[in-house]
Structure formats: structure tokens, C-alpha cells
Amino acid sequence: MNTLSLFRDAPELTLDKANWLPFRPGIEVMTLHGEPTKAGSSALLRYQPGARVPAHYHHGVEHILVLQGSQEDEQGCHEAGTLVINPAQSSHSVISRHGCTVLAIWHGDLEPLKT
């Protein structure tokens, strides 16, 4: 899947040509709403192979829809088409060994955890 329609009657967004910005080492972001990792926000995240998000705590629910590739956390490997719901007051870390693109929706802030 290289295109995504965000709204009915809206033109498709070509993911390969979207306005991606640096987010973390090996991860780019395209903000859809709000400020990524803050309550009430959403974004597309594109992971390069081997990219990681260190351990973090969820103050609210996080929804992750894996659009392309796969990512892993302490709960297992999540392939394209998987909806991952991380509950409030939970924590995890993420790696994408082969790269992926995900839709992330945050209902609460994320807080980095000291490792």
C-alpha cells in the first residue's frame, strides 16, 4: 500500500511523497493532528529497518495501526493490518527490524522511561 485516503472525497495521499519530518533516529513523522506523543494527537510514523522507540509510559490509550511492514514490542510481532491498543498506564518499547509505516493515535501523553 503506497497511498492512503484520509477523508471521504479527499485525494489520496502518496506515502512515499508525503511531507515526512525527522522524529527519532531512523523514524520519520507526518503529523495529522496535534503534536505527536501528546494527548489528542495522531500521526503517521515511518520506521527504517532497525529503528527503535525506547521504553515509554502511556498516560492514556494509544492505538497503532500497522499499515506496512511490522513492528515488535514486549507483546510480540505486529504485522501489517494489525491494530495494537496499548492501554492507559501501560509501558513498552518498540523496534521495527525490517521497517514499517504505522498510524498512531494518542489519547494521553507519552513519558520516556529511564532504563
VENURUR-V221174 format. One record per residue. N is the residue number from 0. OMEGA is omega in degrees with one decimal (* if undefined). D_CENTER is the distance of its C-alpha to the mean C-alpha in Angstrom with 1 decimal. Layout:
<<N:OMEGA:D_CENTER> <N:OMEGA:D_CENTER>>
This chain:
<<0:178.6:16.2> <1:177.8:16.4> <2:-178.4:16.7> <3:172.4:15.1> <4:-176.5:17.3> <5:-176.7:15.7> <6:175.8:19.1> <7:178.6:22.4> <8:176.4:24.8> <9:177.1:22.3> <10:177.8:22.3> <11:177.0:19.6> <12:177.8:17.0> <13:-173.7:17.3> <14:-178.6:14.0> <15:-176.3:16.1> <16:-178.5:17.9> <17:-179.7:15.4> <18:-180.0:15.6> <19:178.2:13.0> <20:176.0:13.5> <21:-178.7:13.3> <22:176.0:10.8> <23:176.8:11.7> <24:178.2:14.0> <25:-178.5:12.8> <26:175.5:9.4> <27:-177.6:9.7> <28:167.1:8.3> <29:-177.4:10.0> <30:175.9:10.5> <31:-177.5:11.6> <32:175.0:13.2> <33:-179.4:14.1> <34:-175.4:12.9> <35:-178.4:9.3> <36:176.7:9.4> <37:-179.8:12.6> <38:176.1:14.1> <39:-179.4:14.0> <40:176.7:11.2> <41:-178.4:8.5> <42:166.3:6.8> <43:176.6:5.9> <44:178.4:4.6> <45:-178.4:7.5> <46:168.6:8.6> <47:177.3:12.4> <48:179.1:14.3> <49:-178.5:14.7> <50:-175.8:11.9> <51:166.2:11.2> <52:-177.7:9.8> <53:-178.8:13.1> <54:179.7:14.1> <55:-176.2:13.3> <56:178.9:14.7> <57:175.4:13.4> <58:176.5:16.1> <59:-179.3:14.9> <60:174.2:13.1> <61:174.2:9.3> <62:176.2:8.4> <63:174.0:5.8> <64:-179.8:7.5> <65:-176.7:7.8> <66:-179.6:9.6> <67:174.8:11.2> <68:180.0:12.1> <69:173.3:11.1> <70:-177.8:9.5> <71:168.7:11.7> <72:-177.3:12.3> <73:179.7:15.7> <74:178.4:15.7> <75:-179.2:15.7> <76:-176.4:14.2> <77:-176.7:11.9> <78:176.4:13.0> <79:-178.8:12.3> <80:-178.8:13.1> <81:171.7:12.1> <82:178.8:11.0> <83:177.2:10.1> <84:176.9:11.5> <85:-175.2:11.8> <86:172.6:15.0> <87:-179.1:16.2> <88:174.8:18.0> <89:177.7:16.0> <90:176.4:14.7> <91:170.1:13.1> <92:-173.9:11.9> <93:170.4:9.7> <94:171.4:11.1> <95:-175.3:10.8> <96:-175.8:14.6> <97:-178.7:14.8> <98:178.8:11.7> <99:170.2:9.0> <100:-177.9:7.2> <101:167.6:4.5> <102:179.6:5.1> <103:176.1:4.0> <104:-177.0:7.7> <105:177.6:9.4> <106:176.9:13.1> <107:179.3:14.1> <108:170.7:13.8> <109:179.8:12.3> <110:177.2:15.2> <111:176.5:15.4> <112:175.3:17.8> <113:-179.6:20.8> <114:*:21.3>>
